[in-house]
């Protein structure tokens, strides 16, 4: 379970996170952060992780993105502090030039100054030419144009979080292979040549049993060569552990797919957020053009003696305000593009531009109940948890079956002699039955521990079911609300444009001053912002719905 609260302390906004930052709750924190950051992109936020009990790979990736966008991470406890320190250190490492500082030597200051004066230009040129670059290859020269599906495809191929999840799934597969090897026959070959000397007196308590008895025997050579083999014939414990390992592999694969879905959501959200920043720039440029035209109109009317100086001054003030908003919008656009490059793991020097734009297309509103059933069937977190429960049940059976006897067969065939030329074939075959009689309560403790693990996973399953239902219902509600917002915002933009035209005509005719024009400009700016925000929320709501029902890769990874 995850709980997120917001509060302001001494002029700073804190997002306090409590619980497990893993699985579906990563999306909840990502959505909350995205809404706050979109509402106040220049405000500094602090994310309080002191009450977080666990952070998975997707949660770590989200925290890295939050820190990269300016969020301050606050943590307590060894594990959380280590994760925060790693994130901060990685950001500093990426930002540092990589140059090593040389220690100062006071006794060579004079010689250093002398050689700097004589050989300074040559040494500087040599150092500049031989300095190793930490960036791969040559800097890209062409602008990379990306559509949304192309960006998602690149992220699935190159994003480190996705690759780490794939490697973790591969590790689980090798663990399964190790468990399977315990069930199969094992064979070894050994060749040895050794010298032995035996203390015979030690065999009789250090006393000579009769006069003339030798104190030792040897030294003598002993040469042996041959194979040995062994295999379990009947061991239910090994079989149950192999079954548990297979279920763990299924859980790891499902977790890997869940991480892919989470990364796709991050990329889609960042892409949509960048589209919003691009749309803000376009709207700001349009408003600057309009403000410039209104300023020119006011200046012309003043020259003709119809307008007043205060009208021209007000128009100029509005023009400068719009130019400042354009600068801020361009900065936000570049920041969003840099964040997208980071998520796609592209060359930091690569320039990109977006091939899509914010759009609206009406789709049927899905029903709640079928959507929840679809989510429970397709959400990878749900599948991973079910596989974990199966693995825990097999572990319990393995502990119970360890009370049963196990049958094993071992043997060896060896050529034994004092040298390689004097060896004779020897062999040993053995069938053994092993049955525990007293283990000090270990088997009972293992069974109880497995039962507790099953109960814990059952509680997590109930919580996850409720969380999935909440995600689906919230996404559907946001989608319906965003659809209505788009319709209202489009009408607002149309009305605001008409208001600007009418106010401009009234000012030109001398019926009113340009206060009405300035007010109409402000109304148009708010209407444009509302339209862009509504389109952004609609597209984000579609992505959130796809994530809530486990369809992110099917919808966006074409």
N, C-alpha and C positions, 0 to 999 in steps of 0.2 A: 504494500500500500504506500502511496506517496501523497504527502500533504504540502501544499505550496501556499504561503501567506506573504502578503506585501505590507511593508510599513516604512515610514519615513522617520529617520533619526538625524537630527542636526543637519537638515537639508539634503540628506542622502537617502536614496531609495534602496531598500533591502528586499530581496526575494529569499525568504527562508524556506528551505527544502527539508522535509522530514520523511524518513522511510527508506525504501530501496529504490535507487535510481537505476532501474533495469527493465528490460522488456518493454511493455506498452507504456510504462510510466515515463520513459525517456521522451516519448512523443508529447506527453502532457506538459513537461517542463519546457520542451522546445516550442510548443504553441504559446505558452504563457510568456516566455522570453521574447518570442517574435512579436506578439501583440504590444508588449511594453516598448520594445525597441522601435517598432513602426510608429507608435504614437509619439514617442519622444526620442528621435534618433541621436540627439546630441547630449542627452542626459546620461550621467554616469550611474550605473547600477552595480550593486554588490550582491552576489549570490552567496548566501550563508549555507554551508554544507555541514555544519557542526552536528546536526542530528541525522545525517545520512548514514545508514548502516552498511550499504553495499553499492558499488558502482561497477557496471559491466562495461564491455568494450564500446557499445553504442553510447552509453552515458558518458564515457570518457571522451569520445569523439565530440559529443555535444558540448561538453565543458571546454574543450579546446577551442571550438568555434566561438563560444560565448566570450572566452578570454581574448581571442583574437579580435573580436569586434568591440573590445573595450570594457567588458564586464570584469569586475574584480571578484576573485574567488576567495572565500573565507572558510577555513576548515580546521577541525580539531581531530585528535586521534592520529596514531602513527600512519595507518593506511591512507586515510583521506589526505593528510598533510603530504604524504609521499606522492600521491597522485597529483595534487596541486603543484608541488614543487617540480615534478616532472614536466607538467604543462608549461609552467613559467620558464623553466630552464630551456625547454625546447623552443619557445618563442624567442628567448634571448639569444639562443644559439643561431636561430635562423636570421635574427636581425644583426648579429655581430659580424664584423668584417673578417674575423678569423686571424687577424694578425697577432702574433705573439709579442708580449712585452719583454724587453730585455732588462735585466737588472742593472742598476746604476753602479758604476765603479769609480769611486772618487779619485783613485790614484792614476787613472788614465784619461782624465778630462782634458788635459792639455793636448795629449797626442790625438785624442778624438777630434778636438777642434782643428788641429793642424791638418790632419788627413781630410777632414770635411771640407776645408778651404781648398785643398789641392785637388782632391779626387771627387769632390761632391757631385758635379754633374755626371761624371762617368758612372759612379756607383749608383746614383739615383736612376739613371737610364737602365743599368743592368738589373737592378731590383725590380723596376717596373716591368721589364721584359720577362723576368724569370719567376714572377710571383704566381704560384699555382692558383687556379680558379676552382672554386667550390661548386660552380654551376656546370651542368652537363653540356658539352659540345658548344656549338656556336649559337648566338642569340637568334631566335626566330625573327624573320623579316616580314612575313606576311601576317595579316590579321586573320585570325581563325573565327569563322562565322559558325555559330552553333544554334541549332534548333533544340527544343526541349528534349526530344527523344535522343538526339545525338549526345547531349550533355549527360543524360542518364546512362547511355551506353558507355561513355568514357568513364564515368564514375564506377560502374560495375567492373570495368577492366583495370582501373588504375588506383582507385581509392584505397589507401592503406588499411582502413578498418575492414573493408570487404575482404582484402587479401588475408588479413590476420584471421578472420572468421573461417576462411577456407582452410588455412593451415591448421587451425584448431580442430576442425572436422577431420582433416587428414591424420592428425595425431590420434584422435579417438579410433580411427580405423586401424591404425597400427597397434593400439592397445588391444583391440579385438583379435588381431592376428596373434599377438603374444599369448592371449588366453587360449586361442585355438591350438597353438603349438604345445601347450601343456597336455592336451588330449592325445597328441600324436606320438608315435614311437620316436625315440631319440637314439642316435648312434654316434660313437666316438672312436677314434683310433689313437693309440698311444704307443710310443717307442721309448724305452728307457734303458740306460746302461749305468749301473751304480756299483759302488764298492761298500761292503758291509763288514763290520767287526762287532761281534756280540760279546757282552760281559756275562759269562756263565756264572760267576760267583753271585751276581745280583739275583739270579734265579733261585738261589739256595740261601738267601738271607745273608750273603756275604761270607758264609762259612764253606770250607772245603768238605764235601761229603765223604771223601776217602783220599788217602794219600795218592799223590800223583795226578789228581784231578786238575785239568787245565783251567787257568783263570779266565781265558777268553777263547773265542773261536774266530778265526779269520786273521787278517782280512781276506775276503774272496769277492770275486766279480759276480754280478747277477744281471743278465740281459733278458729283457722281455719286450715283446712286440705283438700287437693284435688289437682287434676291435672289441668294444663293449657296447651293450645296448640295453634299453629298458623301455617299458611302455605301461601305462595304466590300463588295466583290464576292466575294472569296475570302480568308478569314483564319481558319485553324483555331485559332490561338491565342485569338482572341476567343471562338470557340465553346466551346473547352474551359474557359475561365474562366467562361463563363456556366453550363456544366454544374457546375463546382465550386461556384458560388454557389447553385445549386439544391440541391445536396447539403448545403451549409452551412445553408440554410433548414430542411431536414429535421432536421438535427442540433439546431438551435436550438429547433425545436418539440418535439423529444423531450426536450431539456434542460428546457424550460418545463414539460412534463408531469411530468418527474422532480421538479422543484421543487414542483409541486402535491402530488405523492405525499408528499414529505418534510414539507411543511407540514401535510398531513392527519395524518400520523403524529404530529407534534408536538402538534397539537390533540387528537387522540384520547388520546395519552399524558397530556397535561395534564388533560383531562376525567376520565380514569380515575383519575389521581392525586388530583384534587379529590374524586371520589366516595369514594376511600379516606379522605381527610381528613374528609369528612362522616360516613362510617361510624364513624370513630374518635370523633367528637364524640358520635354517638348511643350508642356503646358506653360512652363515659365518663359520659354522663348516666345511663345505666342503672346503672353501677357506683356512681355517687354516690347514686342513690336506694337501692340495696341497702345501701351503707355507712351511710346515714342511718337506714334501718330497723334495721340491726344495732346501731347506736349507741343508738337509742331502746330497743331490746329490752334491751341491757346496762344502760342507765340504769334501766329499770323493774325489772329483776331486783335491781339494787343497792338501790333504794328498798324492795323487798319483803324485803330481807335475805337473798336467795338468792345474788345475785351479789356480786362484790368490786369495789373501786375500781380495781384494776389492769385488770380486764376492761373496765370503762367507758373507762379511759384508752387502752387499746390500740384499742378501737373508734373512739374520737375521733381518734386519730392516723391510723388507716386512712381515716377520713372526710376529714380534711384532705389526705391524700396524693391521694385520688381527686379532690378538688376542684381541686388543683393540676394534675393530669393533664388535667382538663377544660379548664382555662384554656389550657394548652399546645395541646390539640387544637383549640380554637376559634381560636387564633392561626394555627395551621397551615392551618386551613380557609380563613380570610380571605386568607392569603397565596396559597394556591392559586387562589382565585377572582380575585384581582388579576392573577395571571399569565395566567389564561385570558382575562380582559378585554383584556390587552395583546396576546395572540396574535390575538384576534378584531378588534383595532383598533377597539374600542368607545370611547364617551365615558368618560373616567376616572371620571366621577361616576355612571355607570350601575351600578345594583345588579342583580345577577343571582342566580338560583338554578337548580339543576340539576333537570331533569325526569326523569332516569333514576336508576337505582341499580345498585350492584354485583350482578351476577346470574351464575348458572352454568347452562348448558344443555349437556348432553353432545352432542358432535358426533363423527362418525366421524374416526378418525385418518388423514390422507392418507398416501399412499405417498411415499417419498423420490424415486425416479426420475421418476415423472410430475410431481411438484412442481418438480423442477429443470428439466425440459423446458418446463413451463409458464412458469417464471420467465425462461428464456432467450428465450421467445417474446414475453413481455409486459413485461419490465423496460425502462423508457424509457432508462435509462443504456446498456443494451446496444444499443438502436436508435440512440441518439445517437452511440455510438462507431462503429457500422457506417457511419453517414452521414459521419462525419468521415474514415473511411478512404476512402470513395468520393471525397470532396472532395479529399483528398491525391492520390489516383490521377489525378484530372482535372487537378490542378495540375502533376503530373509530365508528363502528356501535353501540356499547354499549353506547358511549357518545351521539350519535344522538338519540337513542331510549330512553334516559333518559328524553327527553322532553315529551314523551307520558305518559298517566296516567297508574298507576299500581293498581291492585286490590289485596286485602289481606283479609284473614279471620282469626280471632282470637277468642278465647273463654276460659272459665274456668268453672269448676264445683267444688264447695267448700262447705264443711260442716262448718258452722259458728255458734258460740255460746260463752257463757261466760265460758264454761268448756267442756271437752270431752263428758260429759253425757247430756248436754243441747243443742247440735248442731242441726241445721236444714239444709237441703240441699238448696243451692243457686247456681245460674249459671248466666253466662254472655256470650252472643254470639254477635260478632261484625263483620260486613263486612265494610271495609273502602276502599275508592278510594283516591289515592294520585297523585296530578298533580302539578309539579313545575310551578310557575308563574313568579318568579323573582329570579335569582340565582347570580346576580352581574356579569354576564359574564363568570361564571365558565364553563358552558356547552360548550359555543363557544370556550373557551380557550382549553378545553379538545379535542375538535374536531380538532382544528388547530394543537395541539401538536401531535395527532395521524397521521394527514396528513404529518407533517414534518418527523415523524418517518418512515412512509412508503416511502417517497422520499429518506431519508437517506439509508434505506435498499435497495432501488432500485439502488442507486449509488454503494453500496457495492456489489450488485449482478453483475453489469456490470464489476466492477473491478475484482471480483472473476472469472468471465467468462474469462476475458483476462489473468488472472494469471494461470488458469487451462490450457488454450491453450498454454501459454508460458512454463509451466511445462512439458506438453506432448511433445512439439516440441524439447525442450532442452534435455529431457530424450532420445528421439529417436536419436537425433544427437549424444549425448554422447555414446549411445549404439553402433551405427555404427562406430564411431571413435574408441571406445575401442576394438571392434571386429578386426578392421584392425591393431591396436597396438599390439594385442596378436599375430597375425600372423607374424608381423615384428619382435617382440621381440623373438619369438621362433627361428626364423631363425638367429637372432643375437647371441643367446646363442650357437647354433650349430656351427656357424662360429668361435666364440671366443674359444670354446673348441678345435677346429682344430688348431687355432693359437697357443694356449698354447702347444699342443702336438708337433707342428713343431718347435717352439722356444726351447722347452725342448730338442728335438733331436739334434738341431743345437748346443746348448750349450754343450751337452754331447759329441758330435763329435769334439768339439773344433773349430768349424767354426766361432762361435760368442761368445761374452761374455753373461752374464746373464741379460744385460740391456733389450734385446729383451724379455726374459722370464718375467721380472718385468712388462714391458709394456703389455705383453699378459695377465698377471694376472690382471692388472688394467682393461683391456678391458673386461675380463671375469666377473670381479666384477660389472662393469657398466651394462653388458648384463644381469647378474642375477637380478640386481636391476630393470632394465627396464622390465624384464619378470614378476617379482613379482608385480611391479606397474601396468603393463598392465592387469594382471589377476585380481588384486584388483579393478581397474577402471571398468573392464567388469562386474564383479559381483555386484559392487556398482551401475553401470548404470542399470542393470536389476532390482535392488531393487528400484531405483528412478523411473523407468518406471512403476513398479507395484504401487508405491505410487501415481504417477501422474494420473493414471486411476482408483484409488480407489480399487485396487485388492490385497493389501498387505496381508490381513487376508486370502484370498482365496489361495494365492500362497504360503505363508510361514507358516500359522497356520494350519497344516494338522492334 
